[in-house]
Amino acid sequence: MADALVLSVVRSLNTIIQPELGLVFSARQELQKLSSAFTAIQAVLRDADRRQVKEEALSNWLEKLKDIGYDVDDLLDEWRAEALRLEIDGTGIPTCGKKVCNFFLRRFCFNEHVDEIVFHLKLGVEMGRKVKTIRERLDMICDEHTKFRLDERWEKTEIEERRTSSLIDESEIIGRNRDKERIINWLLTETGYGYEELPVGSIVGMGGLGKTTLAQLVYRDERVIRNFERRMWVHVSQVFDEMRLCKAIIEAVEGTAPPNFLELEMVHIHLRKLIEGRRFLLVLDDMWNESQDKWDKLRLPLIGGASGSRILITTQNETVMKVTGRAFTHLLKPLQEDDCWLFFSRIAFLGRSTREQLELEGVGRQIANKCGGVPLVVKRIGNAMRFRRTVREWKLVLESQTWDLPIVARGIVFELQVSYYNMPSHLKQCFAFCSIFPRDHVIEKEMLIKLWMAHGFILCEESGELESVGEGYFDDLLRRSLFEDPMTDDQGNVMHCKMKEIIHDLFRIVKSECHIKHRETSSDVPMHARHFSLVCTEDLASIPGNLYKAKNLRTLLFIGWSRITGVPSNIFESLRCLRVLDLSGTNIKRLPNSLGDMKLLRIPQFVHHTNRGITRID
């Protein structure tokens, strides 16, 4: 997320250093240097972001860079707040360059409010001094990055080498017969779906659900083999290279490497001759392309196939279907509970006696339920449990966070990484923030967008359009299969949703700035936390004292319900960076006057649920 933060900081810096804002020269000069330094390092941040999971030193470097970015953001926000206060008081410097000159001339000529002019000059000089200190820290960070050999062009290569084929051991697959039959029915149906010249079907779902496995089952079914004269399986990956993919299709048809054509023209002609007049099935596995132009170049030579030809793609991103078409869509869901247990027990109980299986079944079913019906997770956890022999060992896994098992984390993180790192920077930032909510928490769409707005996550030139842009962000995350259980109103508009549990746990593997604590563990508040939520219970009667230590906190949410009735007046003296404060999980009726000194607090309303007797403050 460092790239999103740096992008936001650069945008803010470039706005602040405009001449018409009347900054003293020294402050503007230092801000320009700082902007240049951030811009220079921006190019390598996406590569650093994706590599930090495996490289601890790089992860620590990014943390230091983000600390500097947040310090700059705080400084600029404080400057804006002070400028706004002075403007409201009628003592602020006007924003037009000519008016600035008139302002100084008028003030000096009439010898009035000289103290205000001095104050403005001091403010600019002080800001310049602080920015210089921050820039010197940034320069040191920039000098360090060369040892990591970061690539400015990382997006042209895959996160990891990953390839698939059509081969599969069907005896290992459980619970996908209905999915398989529905897709085969579409492939073999001549009418009803064939309104397109070359219909494209999609299997859509989050990473780890088994989209590729399902496509393999369909591809190798005898009915499909008999129906299609040509069958081609091609793994696409994050890099959509039309030339490579066309050659891969040719190789799948001919069984040998294609001629070494240099021009796309010759590749297209050769491919068209191979499939012309023949009914074919082309499976494009792991599709991420959202470019209509690239898709059209791949599809063009395939149009000459016989009637009944089909293309079947697998993807995590519903947006892909806008490009390829929506002749048929199959949304793949998690395994049913019984199927999940059957799959898990088959792996975990391998080589165990009947007596052992009976002893472990109770706790085993609970562990299987924690897998959320995701086959990849079931398989990894099942393999890990195979080497734990006793009930005690199994209970330790059940009572802990299952993702703490290194063998499980290594197996799952890649599937989650692919989805996460294929997002634009602004979406990564918005989505990572959602991990502040506890598991199974129903997230209110409208409130989530307001939280994004409060933190400046939404990139928009016009402030009045922020909410509509935020809705677009939300819908994009929903299309990427990252939210689940969407709840709609009578008009079909999504109002609430949940964050997928497996995705939620991604942020336990990668470093997250969001922290959730339940009442029994609330004594442990990380000092470096930026966003914090406390899951309250009715026995919680006071705000945990150690919150004072989290001086960098930007979000503080009380989720649930507690008996807290008051806020210590000095808490706001410590939490000076707060942007969002939600006390709706408390019984607080009055807030201390020190709240008025919180310059950076910006959520539209502090408290909801006025039916609990809480004073609403706008």
N, C-alpha and C positions, 0 to 999 in steps of 0.2 A: 504493500500500500504506500510505500515511500514515494513512488512516482506520482500518485494522486495528490499527496500532500505537497510535494515540491511544485507540481503544476499549479495548485491553488495559491501557494505562496508567491510564485512568479507573477501570476495574474494580479495579485494584490499589490505587489511591489511596483509593477508597471503602471498601475492606476495611481498609486500614491505619489510617484515621482513626476507626475505631470506638472509643468511649470505653473499652470494657473492655480495650483493649490497653495502657492505662497510659502513653501518651505524655505528655510534659510539654506544658503548654498552648501554648507558643510554637511547638513543632513541629507540633502538630495544627492550629493556626490557619493556619500557612503551607501545610500540605498541603491544607487545605480551599480556600484561595485558588487554589492550583495546579490542583486538581480543577475548580473553577468555570471557570478560564480555558481549560482543555482542552475542557471540555464546550461552552463557548460557540463554539469554533472548529470543533467536530466537524461541525456541520451543513453546512459548505461544502466539506468535504474531498473528497467524492466528485466534485464538479464540478472541483475543482482537480486531482485525480488523472487524470481523463480528458483534461484540457486541457494537461497538462504536456508531452505529446509534441510539440506544435506551439509552445508558448510557453516559451522558455528561461528567462525571468525567473521565471515561475511555477514551473518545475522547480527552480530554485535556491532559491526560497522554501520549497518543500516539503522540500528537503534540509536546510535549516536547522531546520525544524520537527521533522523526524525526528531530527536530532542531539539536540535538546532532549528529545524523547520517549525516546530511548535513554539519555540521561544520567539521567533520572528512573527509568527501569527499573533501571539499574545501582544507583542509590542505594537504591531500595526492596529490591532483592535483597540488597545488602550489609547492610541493616538486618535483614532476615529471617535471614540467615546468622548475624549476631552474636547475635540473640535466641535462635536455636536453639542456638548454642554455649553461651550462658549457661545455657539451660535444661538442657542435657546435663550441664554442670558443676555444676548444682544451685544456681547463683547468680542465675538469671533471675527477673524479676518475673513472678508468676503472672498469668494472663490474665483473671481475674475482678475486677471493680471493687472488690468488698468485700475480696477477698483482698489487693488492692494496698494498701488502707488498713491491713489487719492486718500486712502485710509491713513497711511503714514504721514502724508503731507498735512492732512487735516489735524491729526493728533498732535504733531509737533508744532504746527503753526499756532494752535490755540493752547498749547501746553496743557492739554487735558488728557487724563487717563494715561499718563506716561508709564505708570506702573503696569498697565495692561500690555503696552508695547514691550516693555522689558520682560514681562512674563512670557510673551510669545517667542521672543528671541531666546530666552532660557530654555523654553520647551523644545525649540528646534535644535539648539546646541546639545541639550541632554539626549535627545533622540539620536543625533549624529554620533555621540559618544557610545551609546548603547549598541547601535548598529555596527560601529567599528569593532567593538569587542566580539560581537556575534560573528562578524565576517572573518575575523582572525581565527576563530574556532573552526569555521567552515573551511577556510584555506587549509588547515591542518588535516581535516577529514578528506578533502579533495586530494591531497598529496598521498594519502594512504590507499586510495582506490586502485592505483596502478598495479599493486601487487596481486590483485585478484584477477587481472586480465579480463575485465568485463567486456562483453561484446555489444557494440551499438546496434548490431543487426540480428539480435537473437530471434526475432519473430520469424526469420526465414528458415529456422531449423526447429525440429521438434523438441519438446521438453525431454523426452527420452525416446530411444529407438523402440518402436512397438509395431509388430506386424501380426496379422491374423491370416488364417487360411480357412477353407471350408471344411476341413477334417474335424471330426468330433466323436467322442465316445458317448453314444446316446444312453448307455446304461447308467451314466452318472447324472442324468438330467431328471429333475423331479418337478412336477407342478406346472408344466408349460404346455400341456396338450391342447387346452382350449385356445390359448394364444396361437399355437401352431395351426390349428384347424381354421381359425378365422383368416389368417394370412393366406393359407393355401387356397381357401375358397375364393379369395379375391384374385389370386394369380390365375386360377383356372376358369374363372367366369368370363364368358365372351361379352356379355351385355351387362348393363347396369353401371359399370364403372368405366367402360371404355369410351368415354366421351372425348378423351384427349388422343392426339395422334400417337403419342407414346406415353402411356400412363406411368406415373411415378408414385410408388407407395412408400410410406415411412414407418419405421419402428422407432418410437421416441421414448426416452426415459433417462433418468439420472445415471451416472457412472456406477457400475457394479451390479445393475439389475439383471444383466444377462441379455442385452440386445443382440450382441454378436452371437451368443449361443443359440438364441431363438432363430436368428437368420440362418445359422448353420443347420439347425434341425429342418427348417423349411427347404433349404437348398438341396439337402441330400435325401429328401423324401422321394419314394419311388414314383408317386403320381407326378411330381414336379419334373423328375428326370424324363419320364415318358412324354410329357407335354411340350417340353422345350427342346428344339434341335440344338441350340447353342446355350450353354450356361457359362457365365464368367463371374468369377469372384475377384474383387479388387479392394485392397485396403487403401483408404484415402488419406487419413490422418489430418493433422492441423494444416499442413501445407498442401494447397490445392494447385498442383502443377498440371495444366491441361495436356501438355506434351507427354509428361511421364504417365499420366493416367490412360491416355489413348494407347500408348505403347504397351502398358500393362494389360489392357483389354485385348489387344492383338496377341500378346503372348499367351493369355488365358485361352484364346480360341485355337491358336496354332500349336501350342504346347512347346514352343521354342522361342528364343529371343527374337524380336522383330528386327528387320533391317535397320541399319543405323541411319535413319532419315535425319536430316538436319532441319528440314522445314515442316511446319505444321500441316501445310498443304498436302504433302506426300503422305503423311501419317493419316490424315483424314480420308484420302482417296483409298488407301490400302484397307483401312478399317471398314469403310462403306462397302467395299467389294466382299469382305468376309461375312458381313451380316445381312446383306441385301437379299430380300425375299425369304429370309429364314426367321422363324419364330425363336426369339431368344429371351433369356432372363439374365439381367446384369445386377449383381449385388454390389453396392458401394458401401463398404463398411466404415464406420467412424467418420462421418461427414461433418465438416464444420464450416464449409464455404458459404458466405453470405453475398457473394458477388454475382449478380445476374449475368454479367458479361462473361465471366469465367465459366459459369454453368452452361451458357449457350454454346460456347466453343466446344465443350465436351459432348453435349447432347446432339449437335448438328449432324455428325456422321452416323448417328445411331437411329435416325428417323427412318432410314430405308428398310428396317426390319419388317417381317410379315405381321399381319394382324394378330393380336394376342400377345405380342411382345410386351415385356414389363421391365421396369427398373425398380429395385427395392433398395432403399437406403436405411442405414441405422444412424441415429444422431441423438445427442443430448440436448440439442438446441432447436426448439420449435420454429425459430426464425428462419432456419434453413429451408423449411417447407414453403416459405413465401417465394423462394427462388426456384425450387424444383417443382412445385405444384402440390395440390392436395387431393389427388385422385383417390387416395386411400391413406388413412392414418391409424396406426395402432399404438395407443398409449400404454406402455408396459408398466404394470404395477408390481409391488412387492409380492413375495410368496405368501400364500395363506399360512396361518399358524401351524396347521397340521403338516403341511408340506415342508415348512421351515424346520419343524422338529424332525421329520423323517430324514431330510437331507443332512441335518446336523448330526443325528444319532448314527447314521450310516458311516460318517467320517470319524467321529469322536470315539465310537465304540468298536472300531476295527481291532480285532484280536482280543477282545475282552470276553470273559465268561458271562454266562447268563446272570450269575449272582452279582457280579460287578455292575452289569447294566442296570439291574433292578435297584441297586444301592444308589447309583448316580442319576437315575432318571428324573427324580424330583427337582434337584438343583439344575440338571441338564436342561430341562424344559424352560426354566427361568432364564438360563444363559441364552438359549436359542431365541427366546422372545426379545432379548436385548439387541439382537442382530437386526431387528426391524424388517425382516423379510427380504433383505438384500443378499442374494446368493453369494456374491464375492465375500461379504463379511462372514456369512455362515461358514463358508469353506475355510477361510483363514482361521476363524476361532475354533472350528472343529478340529483342524489340524493341530492347533496349539494345545487343545484339551486332550488330545490323544496321548500326550506324554505326561499328563498329570493323573496320577493313579488313584489318589484318595479323595474321599468326600470333602475333607478339609481343604485340600488344594483347589477343588472346584468351587467351594464356597468363597475362598479368598478372591477368586476371579469374579464371581457374581457380585460380591460386595464392593469391589473396587471399580475403577473406570477401566473397562475392557480395552480401551485404546492405549492404556499404559503398557500393554504387552508389545514389546518391540517387534515380534514376529508378525503381529496383526497390523501394526502401524505401517510397516514396510510394505505389506501387501496391498493395503487400501489406499495409501496416500497418493499413489500415482493416478488412480482413477479420479480422485477428487481434485488433484492438482490440474489435470487437463481441463476440467470444467472451469475451475477458478481462474487459471492463468490465461484462458482464452477470452476473458471478459475485458472490456475497456477499463481503464484505470478508475474512472468515476464510479463504475458499477462495483468494482472490487471493494472500494471504500464503503459504499452504501451497504453492500451485502455483509461485509465483515462486521459492520456495526450491529447487525441483527443478532450477533452472538451474545449481545448483552442480555438478551431475554433467556430465561431458563427453558429447558426442554419442555415440550408440549405446551408452551405458553401460546395463547391465541393472540396474535399480533394484529392490532387495529391498523389498517392501511392508512387512514387519514392521519393518525397520530405518528406513525412511522415516518411519513413524508414530512411532517412538521419537525421531527427530530433531525432528519437529514438537512432541512432548511436551516435549522438553528446552528448546525455545525458547518454550514457552507459547503456541503457535499454536492449540491446541485449546481451545475454549470449553466448559467443563463444570464444573458445580458440585461434583460428586463426583469425587475423584481416582481412585477405583477404576474409573470408567467411561471414563477418558480413551482407552484403547486401542480400545474399541468405538466411541466417537464418532469417533476417528481413522480407523477402518475405513470409517465412513460418509463421511467427507471423501474418502478415496481412491476409493471407489466412485462418488461424485458426479463427481469429475474424470474418471474413466473413462467415465461416461455422457455427458460433455460432449465426447467425442472428442478429449481432450487428451493421453491416453496411447495408445501403440500396442503391438502384439505382446504382449498379455497372456499369461502362461504360468500354467497352472493345475495343481493337484494332482489326485489321483484322484477327489476329491469335487467338482471343478469350482471350487474356491476359487482366486482369483487370487493368485499368490505373487510374481511378478516382472512387470515391464513396462519399457517405454522411453518417454522423452519424445520426442514428435514433433519432428523436426529443424526444421521451419519454425516451430513454436511456440517451440522453444529459441532460435531466432534473434530472436524478438520482443524478448527481453531484451537484445539488442545494440542495438535501436532505442530502446527506452525505457530509462531509467536503472535499472540493477539493482545490488543490493548484493552479489550473488554474483559471484565471479570465479574463473575456471578458468585455470590456467597449466600448460603442458607443460614438460618439463625444459629445453628450449632457450630458453624465454622466462621462466623462473622468476625472473629478476633483477628483473622489473617487477611488484612487488606494490603495488597501489594503497593509499595510506595511508588512504583513506576506506572501504576494504573492510570489510564486516561478516561475510561468509562467504567462505571461501577453500578451494579444493581444488587440490592439486598432483598432476598426473598423473605418476607416477614411472616411471623406467626403471632398469634394472639398474646403469647407470653412475653413478647418483646416490648419493653416499657420505656426504653431510652435509646437514643442514637449511639451506636458504638463509638467509644472515645478514640479508638485508633484511626478513625476516618480523618482526623486532623493531620495525620502523617502524610496522607495522599495529596500533597500540595499541587500536583499537576492535574488533578481530577477535572474533567470537563463535563461529565455527565454523572448525575447522582439520582437514581431511581429507587423508590421503595415500592416493591411489587408484593401484592397480597394485602394483608390487613394486620395491623399491630395496635398496641395500646399507647404508643408514643403520643404525648400531649404537648410537648414543648421542644423548642430548638435552642440549644445553648447560644447565647449571643456572640460568643467568640469563634464559633465554628466558621463563620463567613470571613473572619480575618485570616484563616488558614487556607480556605478553598477559594483563592482569588481568581482562579482560572475557569471557574464554573460557567458553562454556557447554558446547561439544562439542569433544572432542579424540579423533580416531580415528587411531591409529598402526599399524593393521593392514597398511599398505603399506610397513612398514619391518622391519628385523631387530633392533629394540630389545628387549633382554631385561630391562633395569633402568631405572627412572625415578628422577630426582633427588628428594631430600626436599622441595625447594621446591614440588613439586606439591601438597603438603599445605596450602600457603597459598592455593591457588586456591579462594576462597570460592564462586564462582559456577558452578563446573564441576558439571554435573548429569546427564550422560548415564549411563544405568544401568550400562554397562560400557565401559571405555576401549578395550579391544583385543579383537579377535576372532582367528580363525585360530590357535588355540593350537598347531596342528600345526607351526607354523613356529618353535616354541621360545620364543614370547613369553609372558612372565608375565602371566596374566590378573588384572586388578585390578577388584574390584567395589566 
